[in-house]
Amino acid sequence: SKFVNDKWMIKNGFLNDVQEHKPWWWNIKVQKLNLSAPLILLPEVSCQKAIEILQEKGYDQAPVVAESGLILGMVTLSNTLSSVLAGNAEFSDPVTRVTYDQFSKIGLEDSLGKLSCILENDHFAIVVHEQMQFSGNGSSFMKQMVFGVVTAMDLLTFVSRNDKK
């Protein structure tokens, strides 16, 4: 069961990490990774246009975010191409047709240890930052902004460049 799995509990924020022998980087914040700003696609972008944009900009994946700021998921170049070639999607379909809607989010203030737990099961995590926004009538609400996409390679690169052994 998930609730007795410490890694699942840590990943989902129900338990602080209890690992006894943590590596030097375990408690460093995600914001130290110096991620580049992500390329973001709106949901109405066609599969054809998504492929063109990703190839032109040199990206393999991009978050799909509604204009409201709601994060809908992640689109990858390989999944888009394979879906179209297999006939499961058309070039003219909106990119939401091939969007992965199962994804993990992590905050800038979260630890690299928590990120490591996420990346044991997921290929990437979407890095989010919460901002307070105010409407015209003065009411406020918290909005999540996509700050970046992080992969195991990003974590490995950080650790190897800054190794403190």
Beta strands, then each sheet from edge to edge (+ up, - down):
strand 1: 61-65
strand 2: 71-76
strand 3: 104-107
strand 4: 124-134
strand 5: 140-151
sheet 1: 1+ 2-
sheet 2: 3+ 4+ 5-
end
